[in-house]
């Protein structure tokens, strides 16, 4: 699936499309360069899923836990600061992934060996004033 969008006003609709397309998968991997909009997209996905708490980048905490209005947990990871997979294991990442709950992971290439084979990859790119989102 490829989605092109130009403004933040389109983001909730894009998030809705992702939720529909990825509903069968619990682990979502967000790839893209710094500043591509990974965290902003995750905020929109969480908003569309009914998250009631503030969604922010877990750059320093590595993982943030959110709860939907239905009481469902969502785990948001930012692996940018992780040095290696062992550090990810120390943070408890594997238990979150194995929980079956929705895990939204930024910078997943840093923990590639820990990811399930059925994880859903969402790649964001910036080109000529628009964002291009592609999924596997």
Phi and psi in radians as a Rosetta constraint file:
Dihedral C 1 N 2 CA 2 C 2 CIRCULARHARMONIC -2.170 0.35
Dihedral N 2 CA 2 C 2 N 3 CIRCULARHARMONIC 2.290 0.35
Dihedral C 2 N 3 CA 3 C 3 CIRCULARHARMONIC -2.236 0.35
Dihedral N 3 CA 3 C 3 N 4 CIRCULARHARMONIC 2.284 0.35
Dihedral C 3 N 4 CA 4 C 4 CIRCULARHARMONIC -1.961 0.35
Dihedral N 4 CA 4 C 4 N 5 CIRCULARHARMONIC 2.384 0.35
Dihedral C 4 N 5 CA 5 C 5 CIRCULARHARMONIC -2.589 0.35
Dihedral N 5 CA 5 C 5 N 6 CIRCULARHARMONIC 2.676 0.35
Dihedral C 5 N 6 CA 6 C 6 CIRCULARHARMONIC -1.974 0.35
Dihedral N 6 CA 6 C 6 N 7 CIRCULARHARMONIC -0.378 0.35
Dihedral C 6 N 7 CA 7 C 7 CIRCULARHARMONIC -2.393 0.35
Dihedral N 7 CA 7 C 7 N 8 CIRCULARHARMONIC 2.799 0.35
Dihedral C 7 N 8 CA 8 C 8 CIRCULARHARMONIC -1.101 0.35
Dihedral N 8 CA 8 C 8 N 9 CIRCULARHARMONIC -0.439 0.35
Dihedral C 8 N 9 CA 9 C 9 CIRCULARHARMONIC -1.094 0.35
Dihedral N 9 CA 9 C 9 N 10 CIRCULARHARMONIC -0.400 0.35
Dihedral C 9 N 10 CA 10 C 10 CIRCULARHARMONIC -1.548 0.35
Dihedral N 10 CA 10 C 10 N 11 CIRCULARHARMONIC -0.172 0.35
Dihedral C 10 N 11 CA 11 C 11 CIRCULARHARMONIC -1.114 0.35
Dihedral N 11 CA 11 C 11 N 12 CIRCULARHARMONIC -0.676 0.35
Dihedral C 11 N 12 CA 12 C 12 CIRCULARHARMONIC -1.117 0.35
Dihedral N 12 CA 12 C 12 N 13 CIRCULARHARMONIC -0.661 0.35
Dihedral C 12 N 13 CA 13 C 13 CIRCULARHARMONIC -1.163 0.35
Dihedral N 13 CA 13 C 13 N 14 CIRCULARHARMONIC -0.720 0.35
Dihedral C 13 N 14 CA 14 C 14 CIRCULARHARMONIC -1.079 0.35
Dihedral N 14 CA 14 C 14 N 15 CIRCULARHARMONIC -0.791 0.35
Dihedral C 14 N 15 CA 15 C 15 CIRCULARHARMONIC -1.045 0.35
Dihedral N 15 CA 15 C 15 N 16 CIRCULARHARMONIC -0.715 0.35
Dihedral C 15 N 16 CA 16 C 16 CIRCULARHARMONIC -1.076 0.35
Dihedral N 16 CA 16 C 16 N 17 CIRCULARHARMONIC -0.704 0.35
Dihedral C 16 N 17 CA 17 C 17 CIRCULARHARMONIC -1.108 0.35
Dihedral N 17 CA 17 C 17 N 18 CIRCULARHARMONIC -0.723 0.35
Dihedral C 17 N 18 CA 18 C 18 CIRCULARHARMONIC -1.106 0.35
Dihedral N 18 CA 18 C 18 N 19 CIRCULARHARMONIC -0.769 0.35
Dihedral C 18 N 19 CA 19 C 19 CIRCULARHARMONIC -1.057 0.35
Dihedral N 19 CA 19 C 19 N 20 CIRCULARHARMONIC -0.753 0.35
Dihedral C 19 N 20 CA 20 C 20 CIRCULARHARMONIC -1.104 0.35
Dihedral N 20 CA 20 C 20 N 21 CIRCULARHARMONIC -0.796 0.35
Dihedral C 20 N 21 CA 21 C 21 CIRCULARHARMONIC -1.275 0.35
Dihedral N 21 CA 21 C 21 N 22 CIRCULARHARMONIC -0.558 0.35
Dihedral C 21 N 22 CA 22 C 22 CIRCULARHARMONIC -1.863 0.35
Dihedral N 22 CA 22 C 22 N 23 CIRCULARHARMONIC 0.301 0.35
Dihedral C 22 N 23 CA 23 C 23 CIRCULARHARMONIC -1.079 0.35
Dihedral N 23 CA 23 C 23 N 24 CIRCULARHARMONIC -0.443 0.35
Dihedral C 23 N 24 CA 24 C 24 CIRCULARHARMONIC -1.457 0.35
Dihedral N 24 CA 24 C 24 N 25 CIRCULARHARMONIC -0.147 0.35
Dihedral C 24 N 25 CA 25 C 25 CIRCULARHARMONIC -1.977 0.35
Dihedral N 25 CA 25 C 25 N 26 CIRCULARHARMONIC 2.446 0.35
Dihedral C 25 N 26 CA 26 C 26 CIRCULARHARMONIC -1.665 0.35
Dihedral N 26 CA 26 C 26 N 27 CIRCULARHARMONIC -0.451 0.35
Dihedral C 26 N 27 CA 27 C 27 CIRCULARHARMONIC -1.866 0.35
Dihedral N 27 CA 27 C 27 N 28 CIRCULARHARMONIC 2.049 0.35
Dihedral C 27 N 28 CA 28 C 28 CIRCULARHARMONIC -1.986 0.35
Dihedral N 28 CA 28 C 28 N 29 CIRCULARHARMONIC 2.256 0.35
Dihedral C 28 N 29 CA 29 C 29 CIRCULARHARMONIC -1.891 0.35
Dihedral N 29 CA 29 C 29 N 30 CIRCULARHARMONIC 2.160 0.35
Dihedral C 29 N 30 CA 30 C 30 CIRCULARHARMONIC -1.854 0.35
Dihedral N 30 CA 30 C 30 N 31 CIRCULARHARMONIC 1.896 0.35
Dihedral C 30 N 31 CA 31 C 31 CIRCULARHARMONIC -1.847 0.35
Dihedral N 31 CA 31 C 31 N 32 CIRCULARHARMONIC 2.650 0.35
Dihedral C 31 N 32 CA 32 C 32 CIRCULARHARMONIC 2.693 0.35
Dihedral N 32 CA 32 C 32 N 33 CIRCULARHARMONIC 2.804 0.35
Dihedral C 32 N 33 CA 33 C 33 CIRCULARHARMONIC -1.201 0.35
Dihedral N 33 CA 33 C 33 N 34 CIRCULARHARMONIC 2.845 0.35
Dihedral C 33 N 34 CA 34 C 34 CIRCULARHARMONIC -0.946 0.35
Dihedral N 34 CA 34 C 34 N 35 CIRCULARHARMONIC 2.303 0.35
Dihedral C 34 N 35 CA 35 C 35 CIRCULARHARMONIC 1.490 0.35
Dihedral N 35 CA 35 C 35 N 36 CIRCULARHARMONIC 0.068 0.35
Dihedral C 35 N 36 CA 36 C 36 CIRCULARHARMONIC -1.280 0.35
Dihedral N 36 CA 36 C 36 N 37 CIRCULARHARMONIC -0.382 0.35
Dihedral C 36 N 37 CA 37 C 37 CIRCULARHARMONIC 1.954 0.35
Dihedral N 37 CA 37 C 37 N 38 CIRCULARHARMONIC 0.378 0.35
Dihedral C 37 N 38 CA 38 C 38 CIRCULARHARMONIC -1.046 0.35
Dihedral N 38 CA 38 C 38 N 39 CIRCULARHARMONIC -0.895 0.35
Dihedral C 38 N 39 CA 39 C 39 CIRCULARHARMONIC -1.131 0.35
Dihedral N 39 CA 39 C 39 N 40 CIRCULARHARMONIC -0.700 0.35
Dihedral C 39 N 40 CA 40 C 40 CIRCULARHARMONIC -1.097 0.35
Dihedral N 40 CA 40 C 40 N 41 CIRCULARHARMONIC -0.705 0.35
Dihedral C 40 N 41 CA 41 C 41 CIRCULARHARMONIC -1.151 0.35
Dihedral N 41 CA 41 C 41 N 42 CIRCULARHARMONIC -0.732 0.35
Dihedral C 41 N 42 CA 42 C 42 CIRCULARHARMONIC -1.091 0.35
Dihedral N 42 CA 42 C 42 N 43 CIRCULARHARMONIC -0.671 0.35
Dihedral C 42 N 43 CA 43 C 43 CIRCULARHARMONIC -1.030 0.35
Dihedral N 43 CA 43 C 43 N 44 CIRCULARHARMONIC -0.738 0.35
Dihedral C 43 N 44 CA 44 C 44 CIRCULARHARMONIC -1.171 0.35
Dihedral N 44 CA 44 C 44 N 45 CIRCULARHARMONIC -0.718 0.35
Dihedral C 44 N 45 CA 45 C 45 CIRCULARHARMONIC -1.051 0.35
Dihedral N 45 CA 45 C 45 N 46 CIRCULARHARMONIC -0.819 0.35
Dihedral C 45 N 46 CA 46 C 46 CIRCULARHARMONIC -1.088 0.35
Dihedral N 46 CA 46 C 46 N 47 CIRCULARHARMONIC -0.722 0.35
Dihedral C 46 N 47 CA 47 C 47 CIRCULARHARMONIC -1.054 0.35
Dihedral N 47 CA 47 C 47 N 48 CIRCULARHARMONIC -0.774 0.35
Dihedral C 47 N 48 CA 48 C 48 CIRCULARHARMONIC -1.186 0.35
Dihedral N 48 CA 48 C 48 N 49 CIRCULARHARMONIC -0.457 0.35
Dihedral C 48 N 49 CA 49 C 49 CIRCULARHARMONIC -1.479 0.35
Dihedral N 49 CA 49 C 49 N 50 CIRCULARHARMONIC -0.046 0.35
Dihedral C 49 N 50 CA 50 C 50 CIRCULARHARMONIC 1.520 0.35
Dihedral N 50 CA 50 C 50 N 51 CIRCULARHARMONIC 0.426 0.35
Dihedral C 50 N 51 CA 51 C 51 CIRCULARHARMONIC -1.080 0.35
Dihedral N 51 CA 51 C 51 N 52 CIRCULARHARMONIC 2.331 0.35
Dihedral C 51 N 52 CA 52 C 52 CIRCULARHARMONIC -1.731 0.35
Dihedral N 52 CA 52 C 52 N 53 CIRCULARHARMONIC -0.268 0.35
Dihedral C 52 N 53 CA 53 C 53 CIRCULARHARMONIC -1.749 0.35
Dihedral N 53 CA 53 C 53 N 54 CIRCULARHARMONIC 2.994 0.35
Dihedral C 53 N 54 CA 54 C 54 CIRCULARHARMONIC -1.225 0.35
Dihedral N 54 CA 54 C 54 N 55 CIRCULARHARMONIC 2.287 0.35
Dihedral C 54 N 55 CA 55 C 55 CIRCULARHARMONIC -1.750 0.35
Dihedral N 55 CA 55 C 55 N 56 CIRCULARHARMONIC 2.163 0.35
Dihedral C 55 N 56 CA 56 C 56 CIRCULARHARMONIC -2.523 0.35
Dihedral N 56 CA 56 C 56 N 57 CIRCULARHARMONIC 2.857 0.35
Dihedral C 56 N 57 CA 57 C 57 CIRCULARHARMONIC -1.139 0.35
Dihedral N 57 CA 57 C 57 N 58 CIRCULARHARMONIC 2.281 0.35
Dihedral C 57 N 58 CA 58 C 58 CIRCULARHARMONIC -1.575 0.35
Dihedral N 58 CA 58 C 58 N 59 CIRCULARHARMONIC 0.637 0.35
Dihedral C 58 N 59 CA 59 C 59 CIRCULARHARMONIC -0.915 0.35
Dihedral N 59 CA 59 C 59 N 60 CIRCULARHARMONIC -0.777 0.35
Dihedral C 59 N 60 CA 60 C 60 CIRCULARHARMONIC -1.575 0.35
Dihedral N 60 CA 60 C 60 N 61 CIRCULARHARMONIC -0.528 0.35
Dihedral C 60 N 61 CA 61 C 61 CIRCULARHARMONIC -1.542 0.35
Dihedral N 61 CA 61 C 61 N 62 CIRCULARHARMONIC -0.204 0.35
Dihedral C 61 N 62 CA 62 C 62 CIRCULARHARMONIC 1.285 0.35
Dihedral N 62 CA 62 C 62 N 63 CIRCULARHARMONIC -0.762 0.35
Dihedral C 62 N 63 CA 63 C 63 CIRCULARHARMONIC -2.386 0.35
Dihedral N 63 CA 63 C 63 N 64 CIRCULARHARMONIC 2.408 0.35
Dihedral C 63 N 64 CA 64 C 64 CIRCULARHARMONIC -2.067 0.35
Dihedral N 64 CA 64 C 64 N 65 CIRCULARHARMONIC 2.482 0.35
Dihedral C 64 N 65 CA 65 C 65 CIRCULARHARMONIC -1.920 0.35
Dihedral N 65 CA 65 C 65 N 66 CIRCULARHARMONIC 2.266 0.35
Dihedral C 65 N 66 CA 66 C 66 CIRCULARHARMONIC -2.064 0.35
Dihedral N 66 CA 66 C 66 N 67 CIRCULARHARMONIC 2.833 0.35
Dihedral C 66 N 67 CA 67 C 67 CIRCULARHARMONIC -2.286 0.35
Dihedral N 67 CA 67 C 67 N 68 CIRCULARHARMONIC 2.328 0.35
Dihedral C 67 N 68 CA 68 C 68 CIRCULARHARMONIC -1.376 0.35
Dihedral N 68 CA 68 C 68 N 69 CIRCULARHARMONIC 2.956 0.35
Dihedral C 68 N 69 CA 69 C 69 CIRCULARHARMONIC -1.053 0.35
Dihedral N 69 CA 69 C 69 N 70 CIRCULARHARMONIC -0.370 0.35
Dihedral C 69 N 70 CA 70 C 70 CIRCULARHARMONIC -1.570 0.35
Dihedral N 70 CA 70 C 70 N 71 CIRCULARHARMONIC 0.037 0.35
Dihedral C 70 N 71 CA 71 C 71 CIRCULARHARMONIC 1.481 0.35
Dihedral N 71 CA 71 C 71 N 72 CIRCULARHARMONIC 0.179 0.35
Dihedral C 71 N 72 CA 72 C 72 CIRCULARHARMONIC -1.477 0.35
Dihedral N 72 CA 72 C 72 N 73 CIRCULARHARMONIC 2.319 0.35
Dihedral C 72 N 73 CA 73 C 73 CIRCULARHARMONIC -1.384 0.35
Dihedral N 73 CA 73 C 73 N 74 CIRCULARHARMONIC 2.599 0.35
Dihedral C 73 N 74 CA 74 C 74 CIRCULARHARMONIC -2.299 0.35
Dihedral N 74 CA 74 C 74 N 75 CIRCULARHARMONIC 2.293 0.35
Dihedral C 74 N 75 CA 75 C 75 CIRCULARHARMONIC -1.899 0.35
Dihedral N 75 CA 75 C 75 N 76 CIRCULARHARMONIC 2.221 0.35
Dihedral C 75 N 76 CA 76 C 76 CIRCULARHARMONIC -2.024 0.35
Dihedral N 76 CA 76 C 76 N 77 CIRCULARHARMONIC 2.045 0.35
Dihedral C 76 N 77 CA 77 C 77 CIRCULARHARMONIC -1.929 0.35
Dihedral N 77 CA 77 C 77 N 78 CIRCULARHARMONIC 2.498 0.35
Dihedral C 77 N 78 CA 78 C 78 CIRCULARHARMONIC -2.190 0.35
Dihedral N 78 CA 78 C 78 N 79 CIRCULARHARMONIC 1.852 0.35
Dihedral C 78 N 79 CA 79 C 79 CIRCULARHARMONIC -1.602 0.35
Dihedral N 79 CA 79 C 79 N 80 CIRCULARHARMONIC 0.151 0.35
Dihedral C 79 N 80 CA 80 C 80 CIRCULARHARMONIC -0.967 0.35
Dihedral N 80 CA 80 C 80 N 81 CIRCULARHARMONIC -0.720 0.35
Dihedral C 80 N 81 CA 81 C 81 CIRCULARHARMONIC -1.487 0.35
Dihedral N 81 CA 81 C 81 N 82 CIRCULARHARMONIC -0.136 0.35
Dihedral C 81 N 82 CA 82 C 82 CIRCULARHARMONIC -1.209 0.35
Dihedral N 82 CA 82 C 82 N 83 CIRCULARHARMONIC 2.358 0.35
Dihedral C 82 N 83 CA 83 C 83 CIRCULARHARMONIC -1.437 0.35
Dihedral N 83 CA 83 C 83 N 84 CIRCULARHARMONIC -0.598 0.35
Dihedral C 83 N 84 CA 84 C 84 CIRCULARHARMONIC -2.812 0.35
Dihedral N 84 CA 84 C 84 N 85 CIRCULARHARMONIC 3.086 0.35
Dihedral C 84 N 85 CA 85 C 85 CIRCULARHARMONIC -1.172 0.35
Dihedral N 85 CA 85 C 85 N 86 CIRCULARHARMONIC -0.523 0.35
Dihedral C 85 N 86 CA 86 C 86 CIRCULARHARMONIC -1.086 0.35
Dihedral N 86 CA 86 C 86 N 87 CIRCULARHARMONIC -0.699 0.35
Dihedral C 86 N 87 CA 87 C 87 CIRCULARHARMONIC -1.115 0.35
Dihedral N 87 CA 87 C 87 N 88 CIRCULARHARMONIC -0.631 0.35
Dihedral C 87 N 88 CA 88 C 88 CIRCULARHARMONIC -1.137 0.35
Dihedral N 88 CA 88 C 88 N 89 CIRCULARHARMONIC -0.727 0.35
Dihedral C 88 N 89 CA 89 C 89 CIRCULARHARMONIC -1.097 0.35
Dihedral N 89 CA 89 C 89 N 90 CIRCULARHARMONIC -0.687 0.35
Dihedral C 89 N 90 CA 90 C 90 CIRCULARHARMONIC -1.096 0.35
Dihedral N 90 CA 90 C 90 N 91 CIRCULARHARMONIC -0.497 0.35
Dihedral C 90 N 91 CA 91 C 91 CIRCULARHARMONIC -1.398 0.35
Dihedral N 91 CA 91 C 91 N 92 CIRCULARHARMONIC -0.133 0.35
Dihedral C 91 N 92 CA 92 C 92 CIRCULARHARMONIC 1.534 0.35
Dihedral N 92 CA 92 C 92 N 93 CIRCULARHARMONIC 0.212 0.35
Dihedral C 92 N 93 CA 93 C 93 CIRCULARHARMONIC -0.954 0.35
Dihedral N 93 CA 93 C 93 N 94 CIRCULARHARMONIC -0.716 0.35
Dihedral C 93 N 94 CA 94 C 94 CIRCULARHARMONIC -1.060 0.35
Dihedral N 94 CA 94 C 94 N 95 CIRCULARHARMONIC -0.678 0.35
Dihedral C 94 N 95 CA 95 C 95 CIRCULARHARMONIC -1.142 0.35
Dihedral N 95 CA 95 C 95 N 96 CIRCULARHARMONIC -0.688 0.35
Dihedral C 95 N 96 CA 96 C 96 CIRCULARHARMONIC -1.084 0.35
Dihedral N 96 CA 96 C 96 N 97 CIRCULARHARMONIC -0.835 0.35
Dihedral C 96 N 97 CA 97 C 97 CIRCULARHARMONIC -1.088 0.35
Dihedral N 97 CA 97 C 97 N 98 CIRCULARHARMONIC -0.722 0.35
Dihedral C 97 N 98 CA 98 C 98 CIRCULARHARMONIC -1.307 0.35
Dihedral N 98 CA 98 C 98 N 99 CIRCULARHARMONIC -0.161 0.35
Dihedral C 98 N 99 CA 99 C 99 CIRCULARHARMONIC -1.196 0.35
Dihedral N 99 CA 99 C 99 N 100 CIRCULARHARMONIC -0.380 0.35
Dihedral C 99 N 100 CA 100 C 100 CIRCULARHARMONIC 1.470 0.35
Dihedral N 100 CA 100 C 100 N 101 CIRCULARHARMONIC -0.085 0.35
Dihedral C 100 N 101 CA 101 C 101 CIRCULARHARMONIC -1.426 0.35
Dihedral N 101 CA 101 C 101 N 102 CIRCULARHARMONIC 2.843 0.35
Dihedral C 101 N 102 CA 102 C 102 CIRCULARHARMONIC -1.181 0.35
Dihedral N 102 CA 102 C 102 N 103 CIRCULARHARMONIC 2.185 0.35
Dihedral C 102 N 103 CA 103 C 103 CIRCULARHARMONIC -2.093 0.35
Dihedral N 103 CA 103 C 103 N 104 CIRCULARHARMONIC 2.144 0.35
Dihedral C 103 N 104 CA 104 C 104 CIRCULARHARMONIC -1.923 0.35
Dihedral N 104 CA 104 C 104 N 105 CIRCULARHARMONIC 2.009 0.35
Dihedral C 104 N 105 CA 105 C 105 CIRCULARHARMONIC -2.095 0.35
Dihedral N 105 CA 105 C 105 N 106 CIRCULARHARMONIC 2.085 0.35
Dihedral C 105 N 106 CA 106 C 106 CIRCULARHARMONIC -1.613 0.35
Dihedral N 106 CA 106 C 106 N 107 CIRCULARHARMONIC 2.562 0.35
Dihedral C 106 N 107 CA 107 C 107 CIRCULARHARMONIC 1.006 0.35
Dihedral N 107 CA 107 C 107 N 108 CIRCULARHARMONIC 0.855 0.35
Dihedral C 107 N 108 CA 108 C 108 CIRCULARHARMONIC -1.192 0.35
Dihedral N 108 CA 108 C 108 N 109 CIRCULARHARMONIC -0.328 0.35
Dihedral C 108 N 109 CA 109 C 109 CIRCULARHARMONIC -1.069 0.35
Dihedral N 109 CA 109 C 109 N 110 CIRCULARHARMONIC -0.357 0.35
Dihedral C 109 N 110 CA 110 C 110 CIRCULARHARMONIC -1.334 0.35
Dihedral N 110 CA 110 C 110 N 111 CIRCULARHARMONIC -0.239 0.35
Dihedral C 110 N 111 CA 111 C 111 CIRCULARHARMONIC -2.283 0.35
Dihedral N 111 CA 111 C 111 N 112 CIRCULARHARMONIC 0.537 0.35
Dihedral C 111 N 112 CA 112 C 112 CIRCULARHARMONIC -0.912 0.35
Dihedral N 112 CA 112 C 112 N 113 CIRCULARHARMONIC -0.672 0.35
Dihedral C 112 N 113 CA 113 C 113 CIRCULARHARMONIC -1.235 0.35
Dihedral N 113 CA 113 C 113 N 114 CIRCULARHARMONIC -0.196 0.35
Dihedral C 113 N 114 CA 114 C 114 CIRCULARHARMONIC -1.773 0.35
Dihedral N 114 CA 114 C 114 N 115 CIRCULARHARMONIC -0.079 0.35
Dihedral C 114 N 115 CA 115 C 115 CIRCULARHARMONIC -1.528 0.35
Dihedral N 115 CA 115 C 115 N 116 CIRCULARHARMONIC 2.489 0.35
Dihedral C 115 N 116 CA 116 C 116 CIRCULARHARMONIC -1.225 0.35
Dihedral N 116 CA 116 C 116 N 117 CIRCULARHARMONIC 2.622 0.35
Dihedral C 116 N 117 CA 117 C 117 CIRCULARHARMONIC -1.127 0.35
Dihedral N 117 CA 117 C 117 N 118 CIRCULARHARMONIC -0.380 0.35
Dihedral C 117 N 118 CA 118 C 118 CIRCULARHARMONIC -1.659 0.35
Dihedral N 118 CA 118 C 118 N 119 CIRCULARHARMONIC 0.211 0.35
Dihedral C 118 N 119 CA 119 C 119 CIRCULARHARMONIC -1.070 0.35
Dihedral N 119 CA 119 C 119 N 120 CIRCULARHARMONIC 2.557 0.35
Dihedral C 119 N 120 CA 120 C 120 CIRCULARHARMONIC -1.728 0.35
Dihedral N 120 CA 120 C 120 N 121 CIRCULARHARMONIC 2.123 0.35
Dihedral C 120 N 121 CA 121 C 121 CIRCULARHARMONIC -1.656 0.35
Dihedral N 121 CA 121 C 121 N 122 CIRCULARHARMONIC 2.262 0.35
Dihedral C 121 N 122 CA 122 C 122 CIRCULARHARMONIC -2.113 0.35
Dihedral N 122 CA 122 C 122 N 123 CIRCULARHARMONIC 1.971 0.35
Dihedral C 122 N 123 CA 123 C 123 CIRCULARHARMONIC -1.824 0.35
Dihedral N 123 CA 123 C 123 N 124 CIRCULARHARMONIC 2.258 0.35
Dihedral C 123 N 124 CA 124 C 124 CIRCULARHARMONIC -1.917 0.35
Dihedral N 124 CA 124 C 124 N 125 CIRCULARHARMONIC 2.347 0.35
Dihedral C 124 N 125 CA 125 C 125 CIRCULARHARMONIC -2.332 0.35
Dihedral N 125 CA 125 C 125 N 126 CIRCULARHARMONIC 2.707 0.35
Dihedral C 125 N 126 CA 126 C 126 CIRCULARHARMONIC -1.979 0.35
Dihedral N 126 CA 126 C 126 N 127 CIRCULARHARMONIC 2.235 0.35
Dihedral C 126 N 127 CA 127 C 127 CIRCULARHARMONIC -2.634 0.35
Dihedral N 127 CA 127 C 127 N 128 CIRCULARHARMONIC 2.161 0.35
Dihedral C 127 N 128 CA 128 C 128 CIRCULARHARMONIC 0.807 0.35
Dihedral N 128 CA 128 C 128 N 129 CIRCULARHARMONIC 0.942 0.35
Dihedral C 128 N 129 CA 129 C 129 CIRCULARHARMONIC 1.345 0.35
Dihedral N 129 CA 129 C 129 N 130 CIRCULARHARMONIC 0.185 0.35
Dihedral C 129 N 130 CA 130 C 130 CIRCULARHARMONIC -2.390 0.35
Dihedral N 130 CA 130 C 130 N 131 CIRCULARHARMONIC 2.838 0.35
Dihedral C 130 N 131 CA 131 C 131 CIRCULARHARMONIC -1.822 0.35
Dihedral N 131 CA 131 C 131 N 132 CIRCULARHARMONIC 2.451 0.35
Dihedral C 131 N 132 CA 132 C 132 CIRCULARHARMONIC -2.086 0.35
Dihedral N 132 CA 132 C 132 N 133 CIRCULARHARMONIC 2.127 0.35
Dihedral C 132 N 133 CA 133 C 133 CIRCULARHARMONIC -1.950 0.35
Dihedral N 133 CA 133 C 133 N 134 CIRCULARHARMONIC 2.218 0.35
Dihedral C 133 N 134 CA 134 C 134 CIRCULARHARMONIC -2.252 0.35
Dihedral N 134 CA 134 C 134 N 135 CIRCULARHARMONIC 2.438 0.35
Dihedral C 134 N 135 CA 135 C 135 CIRCULARHARMONIC -2.095 0.35
Dihedral N 135 CA 135 C 135 N 136 CIRCULARHARMONIC 2.799 0.35
